[in-house]
C-alpha cells in the first residue's frame, strides 16, 4: 500500500512538472481548445493569444501556425517562424506568463487604460513594446512589436547568451522527472559555475584585494570596512549572472517567473547592504577629518550623520525592493505617505522644531561638547548634542535634557569660549595703614600679577580704589589665560597665597567689619596701633626683600 502511494505521488509529481514544462501559457481546464479552429483563429485577442502560444507548445509544436499571429511585412516563412520562436523566448525569458482566461474575447476590444485604441498589452511593465492590435479585422502582434523582436531578444539574452539557446538542447532531450536532460545538465553547470565563481572571487578579494590595500597602508580599513563591501559586491555579480543564465534553461514559466522575481528583489537588497556598509566608510572618513579640528561638536555630528544616512539607505532600499523586485506599486503608498506625513507633521510639531533646532546648533555652533554654558536655569557642561535634545551635566552631577528647539531660541552664555577667565576681588586694609605702605603694597600686587605665568599681562587693574566705612579698599582685577575651571582655581590659589605673603612681609593688616574702642594709652600699657615708619624708603626696602625672596623663587 505504501509502495502504491509512493508510486502515485511520483507519477503525479512527474505529470505536474511535465505539464508545466509544456505550458508556457496558463490554460484553464475548461478553456483548453477542443476544436482545431480555436487555435487557428485571429478573430479576438483571446484567439490570437491561443493560436500563438498553443502552437508553440512542445506537444503541439507548429511554428508556422504561430507565425500567423505576427504582422509580417516581406519576411519569408523561415524568417517568420524564427521571429515567432524568438518572441516566445522573450516571454519565457522575462518570466511573463499569460492567463488565457484573462485575455479579452471580444472582436471589438478597446484598450481604455493606455491608448484608447484597438490594442491589447500583455505586461506593460516587463514587455511594454509587445502588444496586439486589430488589423483588417484580425488581431495580430503589431508591426512595431515584430520590428523590435531581435532587439528585445538581445536584451533578454545579452552578452551572447542567446546562442546557448541553440547549443544546450543538443545535449539531449531525454526527460527525467519532467525535465529534459539538457535542462538538468544546464542547471548543474549553472550551480557549478556559481560555486566556482564565488570561490574565485573570495580568493581574489581575500588575497589580492587585501594585499593591495595593505601595501597602500590601509590594512585596518581594508580588512574591517572595504573587504566586507567587496564581498557583498561579489554576491551581487553572482546574482546578475544567475538572472542571465536561468532564462536559458527554459524551465516552467512559473519557476522562471518566481526565480526572476526573487533575483530582481535580491539585486536592490544587496545594493542596499553595500551602501549601508559604505556609510561606515564615509563616517570613518569624516571622523578622521573631525579629529583634525579643534571643535568637538563635529565629533558629535559624525555618529548622528552615520545614523541618518543608514536610515535613508534602508528606506530607499526597501522602496526599490518593493518596486523593482516584488513589483509592488508604491505610488499609492507614497501618496498615502505624503498625506500621512502632513498629519504626522502637525502632530509632531515640537519634534520637528527640535530637529531644526539641532540643525541650527550644528550650523551656528554656539557651543561644543565639553563647554560650560549658562542659559536660564541651565548651568553645566555639555555632554552630548542629539537631533532632539542636548544633554548637559550640571555641577550637582545631575543630567539635564534640554530640547534643541528651546536652546535655539534661548540666550546662551558660553563660558567655554572664554579666552581669559576673570578674577576680581577687593582687598581691604585698615585705616591706620600709611600712604607709603599702601603704595608699596599696590606695587607688590602688580609685581605678583606680572610675575605669574598664567595671568594676562596686557590688561589688569590693581589700584587703591575706595574708602569704605571700615577699610581702605584696593581693587584687584586680573585675568587668567587658562582653559578649564580647575586651572583657574589653581591660579587663584597661587595668587592669593602670594598676596598674603606680601601683606605679612610689609606688615599690612587686612580690615574686616569690627567696632574698635580707642582708649588713652597708659604708661604701663602699649597702644594696639602699630608704629609705622615715616620714611617710604623703609617700605620699599621691605618690598624689595619680598620680591627677592618670594617672587624670585619661580624665576629660579
BELKAMO-V96697 format. One record per residue. RES is the residue in one letter. PSI is psi in whole degrees, 0 to 359 (NA if undefined). Layout:
BEGIN
res=RES psi=PSI
res=RES psi=PSI
END
This chain:
BEGIN
res=X psi=317
res=X psi=320
res=X psi=321
res=X psi=317
res=X psi=320
res=X psi=317
res=X psi=322
res=X psi=320
res=X psi=315
res=X psi=322
res=X psi=315
res=X psi=321
res=X psi=315
res=X psi=320
res=X psi=321
res=X psi=313
res=X psi=319
res=X psi=317
res=X psi=321
res=X psi=321
res=X psi=325
res=X psi=338
res=X psi=104
res=X psi=355
res=X psi=133
res=X psi=118
res=X psi=123
res=X psi=148
res=X psi=320
res=X psi=350
res=X psi=357
res=X psi=126
res=X psi=139
res=X psi=338
res=X psi=143
res=X psi=332
res=X psi=336
res=X psi=325
res=X psi=26
res=X psi=42
res=X psi=148
res=X psi=28
res=X psi=332
res=X psi=164
res=X psi=325
res=X psi=311
res=X psi=323
res=X psi=317
res=X psi=316
res=X psi=318
res=X psi=318
res=X psi=307
res=X psi=321
res=X psi=328
res=X psi=359
res=X psi=8
res=X psi=152
res=X psi=327
res=X psi=358
res=X psi=52
res=X psi=111
res=X psi=78
res=X psi=335
res=X psi=318
res=X psi=323
res=X psi=326
res=X psi=341
res=X psi=340
res=X psi=357
res=X psi=141
res=X psi=89
res=X psi=152
res=X psi=97
res=X psi=357
res=X psi=145
res=X psi=177
res=X psi=319
res=X psi=318
res=X psi=321
res=X psi=316
res=X psi=321
res=X psi=318
res=X psi=324
res=X psi=316
res=X psi=319
res=X psi=320
res=X psi=321
res=X psi=319
res=X psi=330
res=X psi=316
res=X psi=313
res=X psi=316
res=X psi=333
res=X psi=3
res=X psi=28
res=X psi=115
res=X psi=150
res=X psi=124
res=X psi=111
res=X psi=332
res=X psi=342
res=X psi=356
res=X psi=131
res=X psi=140
res=X psi=49
res=X psi=126
res=X psi=329
res=X psi=38
res=X psi=138
res=X psi=129
res=X psi=100
res=X psi=357
res=X psi=315
res=X psi=309
res=X psi=342
res=X psi=35
res=X psi=177
res=X psi=75
res=X psi=154
res=X psi=122
res=X psi=137
res=X psi=312
res=X psi=102
res=X psi=345
res=X psi=309
res=X psi=332
res=X psi=69
res=X psi=343
res=X psi=358
res=X psi=118
res=X psi=157
res=X psi=148
res=X psi=154
res=X psi=122
res=X psi=115
res=X psi=44
res=X psi=0
res=X psi=143
res=X psi=123
res=X psi=162
res=X psi=130
res=X psi=158
res=X psi=326
res=X psi=316
res=X psi=316
res=X psi=321
res=X psi=340
res=X psi=4
res=X psi=311
res=X psi=318
res=X psi=316
res=X psi=327
res=X psi=320
res=X psi=327
res=X psi=325
res=X psi=323
res=X psi=76
res=X psi=176
res=X psi=34
res=X psi=7
res=X psi=342
res=X psi=333
res=X psi=334
res=X psi=340
res=X psi=333
res=X psi=343
res=X psi=315
res=X psi=316
res=X psi=340
res=X psi=350
res=X psi=347
res=X psi=140
res=X psi=10
res=X psi=145
res=X psi=127
res=X psi=120
res=X psi=35
res=X psi=0
res=X psi=144
res=X psi=157
res=X psi=321
res=X psi=331
res=X psi=317
res=X psi=318
res=X psi=317
res=X psi=322
res=X psi=319
res=X psi=315
res=X psi=324
res=X psi=313
res=X psi=318
res=X psi=318
res=X psi=318
res=X psi=320
res=X psi=314
res=X psi=321
res=X psi=319
res=X psi=316
res=X psi=319
res=X psi=314
res=X psi=319
res=X psi=318
res=X psi=316
res=X psi=322
res=X psi=314
res=X psi=326
res=X psi=301
res=X psi=305
res=X psi=312
res=X psi=326
res=X psi=317
res=X psi=318
res=X psi=319
res=X psi=323
res=X psi=330
res=X psi=355
res=X psi=15
res=X psi=44
res=X psi=313
res=X psi=314
res=X psi=320
res=X psi=317
res=X psi=323
res=X psi=327
res=X psi=310
res=X psi=320
res=X psi=316
res=X psi=322
res=X psi=317
res=X psi=322
res=X psi=317
res=X psi=323
res=X psi=323
res=X psi=325
res=X psi=322
res=X psi=318
res=X psi=322
res=X psi=321
res=X psi=319
res=X psi=316
res=X psi=319
res=X psi=318
res=X psi=334
res=X psi=316
res=X psi=342
res=X psi=337
res=X psi=335
res=X psi=340
res=X psi=348
res=X psi=44
res=X psi=171
res=X psi=143
res=X psi=325
res=X psi=321
res=X psi=314
res=X psi=316
res=X psi=313
res=X psi=320
res=X psi=315
res=X psi=322
res=X psi=320
res=X psi=316
res=X psi=322
res=X psi=328
res=X psi=329
res=X psi=329
res=X psi=302
res=X psi=333
res=X psi=315
res=X psi=319
res=X psi=322
res=X psi=317
res=X psi=320
res=X psi=310
res=X psi=330
res=X psi=320
res=X psi=324
res=X psi=329
res=X psi=322
res=X psi=322
res=X psi=316
res=X psi=317
res=X psi=322
res=X psi=319
res=X psi=315
res=X psi=328
res=X psi=321
res=X psi=321
res=X psi=322
res=X psi=329
res=X psi=337
res=X psi=348
res=X psi=157
res=X psi=331
res=X psi=142
res=X psi=355
res=X psi=323
res=X psi=334
res=X psi=325
res=X psi=333
res=X psi=329
res=X psi=308
res=X psi=327
res=X psi=320
res=X psi=320
res=X psi=315
res=X psi=320
res=X psi=315
res=X psi=321
res=X psi=318
res=X psi=320
res=X psi=317
res=X psi=317
res=X psi=318
res=X psi=311
res=X psi=318
res=X psi=321
res=X psi=319
res=X psi=320
res=X psi=323
res=X psi=318
res=X psi=318
res=X psi=307
res=X psi=323
res=X psi=302
res=X psi=357
res=X psi=40
res=X psi=134
res=X psi=108
res=X psi=358
res=X psi=312
res=X psi=326
res=X psi=315
res=X psi=323
res=X psi=313
res=X psi=327
res=X psi=322
res=X psi=319
res=X psi=317
res=X psi=328
res=X psi=325
res=X psi=315
res=X psi=321
res=X psi=320
res=X psi=321
res=X psi=325
res=X psi=340
res=X psi=45
res=X psi=318
res=X psi=320
res=X psi=316
res=X psi=321
res=X psi=318
res=X psi=324
res=X psi=312
res=X psi=331
res=X psi=320
res=X psi=323
res=X psi=318
res=X psi=324
res=X psi=318
res=X psi=332
res=X psi=309
res=X psi=332
res=X psi=59
res=X psi=341
res=X psi=172
res=X psi=170
res=X psi=130
res=X psi=348
res=X psi=147
res=X psi=118
res=X psi=156
res=X psi=126
res=X psi=101
res=X psi=238
res=X psi=356
res=X psi=126
res=X psi=105
res=X psi=195
res=X psi=132
res=X psi=126
res=X psi=322
res=X psi=142
res=X psi=113
res=X psi=183
res=X psi=340
res=X psi=318
res=X psi=166
res=X psi=133
res=X psi=126
res=X psi=129
res=X psi=115
res=X psi=171
res=X psi=354
res=X psi=4
res=X psi=13
res=X psi=168
res=X psi=131
res=X psi=134
res=X psi=113
res=X psi=125
res=X psi=137
res=X psi=331
res=X psi=323
res=X psi=319
res=X psi=322
res=X psi=331
res=X psi=355
res=X psi=163
res=X psi=124
res=X psi=128
res=X psi=107
res=X psi=101
res=X psi=340
res=X psi=342
res=X psi=5
res=X psi=134
res=X psi=325
res=X psi=150
res=X psi=122
res=X psi=144
res=X psi=117
res=X psi=131
res=X psi=164
res=X psi=123
res=X psi=117
res=X psi=126
res=X psi=158
res=X psi=158
res=X psi=342
res=X psi=0
res=X psi=122
res=X psi=158
res=X psi=322
res=X psi=323
res=X psi=324
res=X psi=316
res=X psi=314
res=X psi=321
res=X psi=317
res=X psi=319
res=X psi=321
res=X psi=323
res=X psi=319
res=X psi=322
res=X psi=325
res=X psi=316
res=X psi=315
res=X psi=332
res=X psi=342
res=X psi=136
res=X psi=341
res=X psi=16
res=X psi=153
res=X psi=124
res=X psi=338
res=X psi=351
res=X psi=114
res=X psi=157
res=X psi=117
res=X psi=105
res=X psi=152
res=X psi=112
res=X psi=334
res=X psi=155
res=X psi=104
res=X psi=186
res=X psi=337
res=X psi=2
res=X psi=165
res=X psi=126
res=X psi=134
res=X psi=121
res=X psi=127
res=X psi=101
res=X psi=104
res=X psi=174
res=X psi=144
res=X psi=139
res=X psi=77
res=X psi=154
res=X psi=334
res=X psi=165
res=X psi=318
res=X psi=323
res=X psi=323
res=X psi=317
res=X psi=322
res=X psi=316
res=X psi=320
res=X psi=315
res=X psi=313
res=X psi=318
res=X psi=315
res=X psi=323
res=X psi=319
res=X psi=324
res=X psi=316
res=X psi=318
res=X psi=321
res=X psi=315
res=X psi=319
res=X psi=323
res=X psi=323
res=X psi=347
res=X psi=27
res=X psi=134
res=X psi=131
res=X psi=139
res=X psi=155
res=X psi=157
res=X psi=110
res=X psi=167
res=X psi=126
res=X psi=130
res=X psi=113
res=X psi=130
res=X psi=156
res=X psi=142
res=X psi=142
res=X psi=154
res=X psi=320
res=X psi=354
res=X psi=139
res=X psi=140
res=X psi=152
res=X psi=341
res=X psi=123
res=X psi=157
res=X psi=116
res=X psi=150
res=X psi=145
res=X psi=347
res=X psi=132
res=X psi=340
res=X psi=332
res=X psi=319
res=X psi=325
res=X psi=324
res=X psi=319
res=X psi=320
res=X psi=318
res=X psi=322
res=X psi=321
res=X psi=316
res=X psi=324
res=X psi=318
res=X psi=314
res=X psi=305
res=X psi=338
res=X psi=347
res=X psi=317
res=X psi=330
res=X psi=325
res=X psi=NA
END
